[in-house]
Amino acid sequence: MTQVRTVRADAGPRYTPFELARLLHQPAPTAQQAEVIAAPVAPLLVVAGAGSGKTETMAARVLWLVANNHARPEQILGLTFTRKAAGELAHRIRARLAQLVRRLGRDDLIAGEPTVATYHSYATRVVREHGLRAGFEPSTRLLTEAACWQLAESVVRAYDGDMVAVSQAPSTVIDAVLHLAGDLAEHLRSPAEVAAFTGRFFAEVSAKSGKMPGPYTLFKPETRVSAQDVETICAAARETEAKHEIAVQCLVRARERDATPRAPHENGLR
């Protein structure tokens, strides 16, 4: 029978981020990076911009957790948006752990393997391994970018509604369908909710005359809007509503076929 050893948050020797950097002959972290690396073992939100050393700090955080016996490698889960970022983070974590083993002579530190993946690939793995618990077939998979495009094209080409108000090419409408599908999924909204919103928006904008107060102010405050300006705004709103209506109808038909297209970034293909 295999025994599972519970790792306490206060167990093991203490290595500071600066000591680990010296031990592995790595550049010392900044004060802010060290604060993140040695933060308490608890939920933590860190906001950092491009070029701030996020990947290296995350790798150093994993190293600090493992070196101080806060966690074992197989208990580490790292998720990123892109495959490139996931590959880079996984490489750095493995490289740092291998360096730590060579310096400390503790092979137990790499007995397990950290899990680093994109959000979508990890979600696919969860569905594949545990989908039956939620009523999903293990063979369920996310649509590829090409499959999304083909499905969206088929429903757009088959759409037989009024297209008088739409001047865009079919490829533009297909792209709108894919982006709308992605936005709906990201914001947990249904096509019916979007259709209702665009209808209300068009009705409210059409009812405006003279001054345009509140959130619909498209000009400087207190600027008098001419009837021609209002008509221009309404025309733009009508075209926007028509595009949304067609995209929504296409999505509804796709869902009726039990295969809703997803935006490319929903499949980890950014």
C-alpha positions in Angstrom: 0.0 0.0 0.0 1.4 3.4 -1.0 1.6 6.0 1.7 1.0 9.6 0.8 3.2 12.0 2.8 1.5 15.2 3.8 3.8 18.2 3.4 3.3 20.9 6.1 3.6 24.6 5.1 6.1 25.1 8.0 8.2 22.0 7.3 11.8 21.8 6.1 14.8 24.0 5.9 14.6 27.7 5.0 16.1 29.0 1.8 15.5 32.6 0.8 15.1 33.6 -2.9 18.5 35.2 -2.8 20.2 32.2 -1.3 18.6 29.9 -3.9 19.8 32.3 -6.7 23.4 32.2 -5.3 23.2 28.4 -4.9 22.3 27.9 -8.5 24.5 30.8 -9.8 21.4 32.6 -11.1 20.9 36.4 -11.2 19.5 37.7 -7.9 15.8 38.6 -8.1 14.6 42.1 -7.4 13.0 43.0 -4.1 9.5 42.8 -5.7 10.3 39.5 -7.3 11.7 38.1 -4.0 8.5 39.1 -2.3 6.4 37.1 -4.7 8.8 34.1 -4.7 8.7 33.8 -0.9 5.1 34.8 -0.4 3.0 32.7 2.1 1.5 29.4 0.8 -1.9 30.9 0.2 -3.9 32.4 -2.7 -2.1 35.4 -4.2 -2.7 37.7 -7.1 0.3 39.3 -8.8 -0.2 41.9 -11.6 2.9 42.3 -13.8 3.4 43.8 -17.2 5.4 42.6 -20.2 9.1 42.2 -19.7 8.9 42.2 -15.9 10.3 38.7 -15.6 7.0 36.8 -14.9 8.2 33.4 -16.3 11.5 33.5 -14.3 9.7 34.6 -11.1 7.1 31.7 -11.5 9.9 29.2 -12.0 11.8 30.6 -9.0 8.5 30.4 -6.9 8.2 26.7 -7.8 11.9 26.2 -6.9 11.4 28.0 -3.5 8.3 25.9 -2.7 10.1 22.6 -3.5 13.4 23.5 -1.8 11.6 24.5 1.4 9.4 21.4 1.4 6.2 23.4 0.9 5.3 21.2 -2.1 6.5 18.4 -4.2 7.1 18.7 -7.9 4.0 16.6 -8.8 1.8 18.9 -6.7 2.7 21.9 -8.9 0.2 23.0 -11.6 1.1 25.9 -13.9 -1.4 27.2 -16.5 -0.8 29.7 -19.2 -2.7 31.0 -22.3 -0.3 29.9 -25.0 1.7 26.8 -25.9 4.8 28.8 -26.3 4.5 30.3 -22.8 3.7 26.8 -21.3 6.7 25.3 -23.0 9.0 28.0 -21.7 7.7 27.8 -18.2 8.0 24.0 -18.1 11.5 24.2 -19.4 12.6 26.7 -16.8 11.0 24.8 -13.9 12.6 21.5 -14.9 16.0 23.2 -15.5 15.9 24.9 -12.0 14.8 21.7 -10.3 17.6 19.7 -12.0 20.1 22.4 -10.9 18.8 22.1 -7.3 19.3 18.4 -7.3 22.9 18.7 -8.5 23.7 21.2 -5.8 21.9 19.5 -2.9 22.3 15.9 -4.0 18.6 15.2 -3.3 17.1 13.1 -6.0 13.8 13.0 -4.2 13.2 16.6 -5.3 12.6 15.5 -8.9 10.8 12.2 -8.1 7.6 13.8 -9.5 6.9 15.8 -12.6 5.2 19.3 -12.5 2.2 19.8 -14.7 2.5 22.9 -17.0 0.0 23.4 -19.8 -2.4 25.8 -21.4 -5.8 26.4 -19.9 -7.5 24.7 -22.7 -5.2 21.6 -23.0 -5.5 21.1 -19.3 -9.3 21.4 -19.5 -9.3 18.9 -22.3 -7.3 16.5 -20.1 -9.8 17.0 -17.2 -12.8 16.2 -19.5 -11.0 13.2 -20.9 -10.2 11.8 -17.5 -13.2 12.8 -15.5 -15.8 13.8 -18.0 -18.1 10.9 -17.2 -18.6 12.3 -13.7 -20.3 15.3 -15.4 -22.1 13.4 -18.2 -19.5 14.0 -20.9 -18.1 11.3 -23.1 -14.3 10.9 -22.6 -13.9 11.3 -26.4 -15.3 14.8 -26.2 -12.7 17.3 -27.6 -12.5 21.0 -28.4 -12.9 22.0 -32.0 -9.8 23.0 -33.9 -9.4 26.4 -35.5 -10.1 24.8 -39.0 -13.1 22.9 -37.7 -14.5 26.1 -36.2 -14.2 27.9 -39.4 -15.8 25.1 -41.5 -18.7 24.9 -39.1 -19.2 28.7 -39.0 -19.0 28.9 -42.8 -21.6 26.2 -43.3 -24.1 27.9 -41.1 -23.4 31.3 -42.6 -23.7 30.0 -46.1 -27.0 28.2 -45.2 -28.5 31.3 -43.6 -31.6 32.3 -45.6 -32.7 35.4 -43.6 -32.7 39.0 -44.7 -29.2 40.2 -45.7 -30.2 43.6 -47.1 -28.7 45.6 -44.3 -25.4 43.8 -44.4 -22.7 44.9 -46.8 -19.8 42.8 -45.5 -18.4 39.8 -47.3 -19.3 36.3 -46.1 -15.8 35.9 -44.7 -16.3 38.9 -42.5 -19.6 37.6 -41.2 -18.0 34.2 -40.5 -15.2 36.0 -38.6 -17.9 37.9 -36.6 -19.7 34.6 -35.8 -16.4 33.1 -34.4 -15.6 36.1 -32.4 -19.2 36.4 -31.0 -19.1 32.7 -30.1 -15.8 33.3 -28.2 -17.2 36.4 -26.4 -20.4 34.6 -25.4 -18.4 31.8 -23.9 -16.0 34.1 -22.1 -18.9 36.2 -20.6 -21.3 33.2 -20.0 -24.0 34.8 -22.2 -26.4 33.2 -24.6 -27.3 34.3 -28.2 -30.8 35.2 -27.0 -29.4 37.7 -24.4 -27.2 39.4 -27.0 -30.1 39.6 -29.4 -32.3 41.2 -26.7 -29.5 43.7 -25.8 -28.9 44.8 -29.4 -32.7 45.2 -29.8 -33.0 47.4 -26.8 -29.9 49.4 -27.8 -31.2 50.1 -31.2 -34.6 51.2 -29.9 -33.0 53.6 -27.3 -30.7 55.1 -29.9 -33.4 55.5 -32.4 -35.6 57.3 -29.9 -32.9 60.0 -29.2 -33.2 63.4 -30.7 -31.5 66.8 -30.0 -28.9 66.4 -27.2 -27.4 63.0 -26.7 -27.1 62.6 -22.9 -25.8 59.8 -20.8 -23.8 56.8 -22.1 -24.9 57.5 -25.7 -23.1 60.8 -25.9 -20.9 60.5 -29.0 -19.9 64.2 -29.0 -18.7 66.8 -26.5 -21.1 67.6 -23.7 -23.8 70.1 -24.5 -23.0 69.8 -28.2 -26.2 70.2 -30.2 -26.7 67.1 -32.5 -28.4 67.7 -35.8 -31.1 65.5 -37.2 -28.7 64.3 -39.9 -26.2 63.3 -37.1 -28.9 61.3 -35.4 -29.8 59.6 -38.6 -26.2 58.7 -39.2 -25.9 57.2 -35.7 -29.2 55.3 -36.2 -28.0 53.9 -39.6 -24.8 52.7 -38.0 -26.8 51.1 -35.2 -29.1 49.4 -37.7 -26.2 47.9 -39.5 -24.5 46.8 -36.3 -27.8 45.2 -35.1 -28.2 43.4 -38.5 -24.7 42.0 -38.2 -25.3 40.9 -34.7 -28.7 39.4 -35.5 -27.2 37.3 -38.4 -24.3 36.2 -36.2 -26.7 35.3 -33.4 -29.0 33.4 -35.8 -26.0 31.5 -37.1 -24.9 30.5 -33.6 -28.5 29.4 -32.7 -28.5 27.1 -35.8 -25.1 25.8 -34.9 -26.2 25.0 -31.4 -29.3 23.3 -32.7 -26.8 21.0 -34.6 -25.1 20.4 -31.2 -21.8 21.9 -32.2 -21.2 25.5 -31.2 -18.1 27.0 -33.0 -15.5 28.4 -30.6 -13.1 31.3 -31.3 -9.5 30.3 -32.1 -8.2 31.4 -28.7 -10.7 29.1 -27.0 -8.8 26.2 -28.4 -5.3 27.3 -27.3 -4.5 28.4 -30.8 -3.7 32.0 -30.3 
